[in-house]
Amino acid sequence: RLYEVPVPPGNYQQLSVTKKHLFWLARDTGFDTKSQLRQLELTRKDPKAKTLVEDVSEYELSLDRKKFLVRKGDAFYAVASDASTAANAAPASCRK
């Protein structure tokens, strides 16, 4: 089955999904733009996409889908996949 996602058209990549959320990287059009990690709660009640982390290089969801690792510059952060904001982010123990 196909479902339309209620987000405006844009430059999206790295789509990931958990039981409750859809995640992706969004990039504005133009030169020297930055990516944002975006989140959409999977619900039937008027879902709204929100930005979790600004200026993200990349991210990867854990195998159990409970956390993801975000790379921002040279730093890595661990974030719970059900977090409503990146305020719950904690620096990961690995550094580049």
N, C-alpha and C positions, 0 to 999 in steps of 0.2 A: 504494500500500500504506500501511497505517497501522501504526504501532508505538507501544506504550505506553511512556511515558517514566517511569522509576522515581523520581519525585519526589512528595512529598506534595501534596495540593491546597493552593492558595494564590492570592494576588493577583499574577499574573504579567503582564508586558507586554514589548514590544520583543524578541520572539524573533528570534534570529539563529543561523545555523549556518555552520560551516566544515567542512573535510574530517574533522577530528578532534574538534570540540567543538560543544556547543550552549550558547548564552548567552541570558540573559534578566535583566530587572530584577524583583526580588521585593520586595514591600512587605508588612509586617506589618499586621494589622488593628488598627483603633483610630485615635485622633486623634494628630496630630503624629508619625506614623511616618516612618521613613526607608527609602529604597530601597537594596538591595544588588545589586551585579552578581554574578550566579551563573554557574557554569560546570559543565558535565557532559561528561566525556569519552565519546565515542561508541565503545563497546567492548562485546563480549559478556561480558566478565569483570566481574561485579558492580560496575557504575558507581555512583559516589557523587557527588552534587552538592556543590560547595563554593563558598564566598563568596570572590570575588577582591577586591572593593573595597566598603567600607561607605560609607553616606551619599552615594550617587551621585544627581546630578540627572538625568543622561541619558548615553547613550553611542551611538557610531556606528561600525560596522565599515567598514574601508576597502574599496575596490572589489576589490582583489586578495585580500581576506580574511586578510591576514597581520598586520594591526595594527588596533587600534581606539582611538578617542579617547574619553576619559572626562571628563565634567564633574563636578567635585566642588566645590561652592560657586562661587566665581568663578574657580577654577583649572581648567586643562585638562591632562590627562595622556595620553601615548601609551603603549600597552601592547601587547606582542606577543600575538597571539591564541592562541599555544601556551604562554603563560606559565602556570606552576602557581600563582603567587602574584602579587600586585600589587607585590611588592618590586622587580620588574623595571620598574616604571613610571618614566618620565622626564617631567619637566615639558615640555609642548609649547611651541613658540615663540610661539604666539598666546595672547593674554590678552584677557579681556573688559574 
